[in-house]
Amino acid sequence: MNTKTLLLDVGGTFIKCSDGRSIPISSGGSRAEIAASLQEAVAPLKGSDASSLSDAAVGVCIPGPFDYRQGVFLMKHKFASVYGESFRSLAGLSDSVRMGFVHDVNAPLLGLLSERPELRRGRVALVTLGTGLGFSYAVDGIVQMSESLGPVRSLYDRPFRESILEDYVSRRAILKAYGKPIEGDVKEISERARSGEKTAMDAFLSAGKAFSEGVRPLLEELQIKTIFFGGQIARSFDLMEPAVRQGLPGVSLEVIADYSRTAMLGAATVLE
């Protein structure tokens, strides 16, 4: 990776940059606000000499729907004000800048495979736990992607109990299971669970039990015995883990220590 390569992990509230910056962005903001955030994120590449962009490259990890080949926003639930517009144009980058885009669930799995050769044999999966429930998997080092370059299989919308699995394993699921008013979101519930509050502990164990039940048929179908976890709620995976291990005996479970860094490593692979 040359000195003019910048990697970006674009989320709904922040853009995390490979140079250590964290740029606020509002996925529900106006076109001008979103463009300003993207331009701030890529600003270090530009410097004072526009010609210096000739050997620059930007790798971007970003959620879908998104045109990963052309770099065009296609989301309507987020970034709606820039629907149909190109990332390059909004960020103010010329055509001389090489760019690559990767789905935010595929990216961390690509990153893991790039730095851990032992994972390139057999089948491994990545699950993201947060506002939603993401799933990606690889076979012999190749991340399986759909025609649109997103994950080829989904987990969030698998039929489960009265609705879909995401309704039982996500931020909203834990909040609902907890059932008490709080100010600090899931993080506060995790703190209460670690202090021994049973209702909080049960909320996480309930999510863990639902996850293991809901994902088991897919793991068996795809012959997957190794799962990595990332996302905001993965920081509290230890609270779900007993229920997950009980429901998925024989499956290796590991939380990605630095999820954003791993996602950016994945973004770097699309520039190779």
Buried (B, 14 or more C-beta within 10 A) or exposed (E): EEEBBBBBBBBBEBBBBBEEBBBEBBBEBEBEBBBBBBBBBBBEBBEEEEEEBEEBBBBBBBBBBBBBEEBBBBBEEBBBBBBEBBBBEBBBBEEEBBBBBBBBBBBBBBBBBBEEEEBBEBBBBBBBBBBBBBBBBBBEBEBBBEEBBBBBBBBBEBEBEEEBBBBBBBBBBBBEBBEEEBEEEBEEBBBBBBEEBEEBBBBBBBBBBBBBBBBEEBBEEBEBBBBBBBBBBBBBBEBBBBBBBEBBEEBEBEBBEEBBBBBBBBBBBBBE
